[in-house]
């Protein structure tokens, strides 16, 4: 049974499944499809070629599927596809794809998008991600699964962020962040592994220990990072290490991290001078 408020405008052609609730003063465009059990709060706009799956909760004043904020957009019939069990909070803005980016923006399942989150055109998001208030993804950004992005953090266009990454609040992400890592700052740099997130996950503890050793080889030994990644791919049997290293090898925007400076023992230098 549908529960649609009489003040909502549902254009002819829209496909609304059973058990969908649509609140007051909503607008649903003619090319919209909404799956069963989804709840849409008041004053929400859903337009364009937008497909929304089952059991999503969309809060008031969200704008879903309106045209991209891209001057190159020329009215092409691109899409926005949203999976199941997502929570989309107030004043969020999700744009569809464009001709220059594959024609689709795609969101997976069980994600939380807090207030004022923006998903730009051609964004791809996996499952179980959390984007805190005011996080903004520019066009063509890709997120893996279990990613957490802190509040007020912008992500530059074309950036890729791997699985289980944590981005600190008020950071500015301009380069790719490898899986399992923690990054923060303006501009954001990799600070270490996201150990808290990994320990809360279903990743075995022994695999986390293997990842810690791999991280040191990649980031702490001062070697070219892609060379270290290739050696680990050839020598490690860990699926997680290989995921990390393959991400590093194929990235195009670079990995932001600070190389550790070589420590020099002052006493050793002094002894050398005295000996001479």
C-alpha positions, -999 to +999 in steps of 0.1 A: +000+000+000+014+034-010+012+063+014+015+095-006+005+129+009-021+147-012+002+178-016+030+157-032+033+160-070+039+127-088+044+132-125+029+107-149+053+079-158+069+077-123+071+042-110+063+039-073+064+005-056+043-007-027+049+004+008+065+037-003+058+067+018+060+102+003+056+132+025+041+167+020+052+190-009+075+165-025+081+164-063+087+131-081+096+134-118+083+113-147+114+091-151+118+082-114+116+047-101+113+041-063+116+007-047+094-008-020+097+003+015+114+036+008+104+066+028+107+102+014+102+131+038+086+165+030+099+190+005+121+165-013+128+167-050+136+136-070+140+142-107+158+129-138+164+093-147+167+083-111+163+047-098+161+042-060+161+008-045+144-007-015+141+006+021+159+038+017+151+068+040+154+102+024+149+131+047+134+165+040+147+190+014+170+165-003+176+171-040+181+138-058+187+135-096+186+171-106+209+181-135+247+181-129+266+212-119+288+208-149+289+234-177+296+207-202+263+189-195+241+193-226+209+175-215+220+140-221+198+113-205+222+102-179+213+083-148+214+082-110+212+048-094+208+044-057+208+009-040+191-004-009+189+006+028+206+039+024+200+069+048+201+102+030+197+131+054+185+167+050+197+191+023+217+165+005+224+169-033+229+139-056+236+146-093+234+121-122+262+112-146+274+130-177+285+120-212+321+126-202+320+103-173+301+071-182+266+086-179+258+073-144+263+082-108+259+051-087+254+045-050+256+011-033+238-002-002+237+006+035+254+040+032+248+070+055+249+105+040+246+131+066+232+166+061+244+188+033+265+160+016+270+166-021+276+138-047+288+153-080+282+138-114+296+104-123+305+096-086+307+059-077+302+048-041+303+013-027+286-002+003+285+008+040+302+042+036+296+071+060+299+107+047+295+132+076+279+166+074+291+188+046+313+163+029+314+171-008+325+148-036+334+164-069+327+148-103+341+114-111+352+106-075+351+069-066+348+054-031+352+018-022+334+000+006+334+010+043+348+044+037+343+072+063+347+108+053+347+134+081+326+165+081+333+195+059+358+176+038+359+182+000+372+156-024+388+167-057+374+154-090+387+121-102+401+111-068+398+074-059+395+063-023+399+026-014+381+003+010+381+009+047+397+044+044+391+070+071+394+107+061+396+132+090+371+160+092+379+194+076+405+178+053+410+185+016+416+154-005+433+161-038+451+127-044+442+090-042+440+074-008+449+037-007+427+010+009+429+006+047+446+039+053+439+069+075+444+104+060+439+139+072+450+175+067+448+203+042+460+189+018+453+155+032+482+131+035+482+094+046+490+092+083+489+054+088+465+025+087+429+029+098+435+004+126+403+013+145+382+007+114+400-025+105+397-039+140+359-032+139+356-050+106+355-087+098+392-087+086+411-113+107+436-099+132+465-118+116+457-101+083+458-067+100+493-075+113+504-085+078+490-052+065+510-033+092+542-049+080+533-041+043+525-005+052+560-001+067+576-014+035+556+009+013+557+041+033+585+040+058+616+026+040+621+056+016+619+035-015+599+043-047+564+034-036+554+016-068+585-005-068+578-016-032+542-023-042+553-046-071+576-066-048+548-071-023+524-082-051+550-108-061+558-120-026+526-118-005+497-142-004+475-118+015+445-106-005+445-074+015+481-066+008+476-073-029+445-050-029+465-023-013+495-027-036+474-030-068+456+002-059+489+020-055+502+007-088+472+018-109+466+051-092+469+082-115+467+112-091+495+101-068+495+090-032+499+118-007+524+108+021+554+123+038+586+103+035+603+098+068+636+116+070+666+095+077+677+099+113+713+109+119+729+102+152+745+134+164+769+116+187+782+095+159+789+126+138+807+142+168+827+111+173+836+111+136+848+147+137+868+141+169+885+111+153+895+131+123 
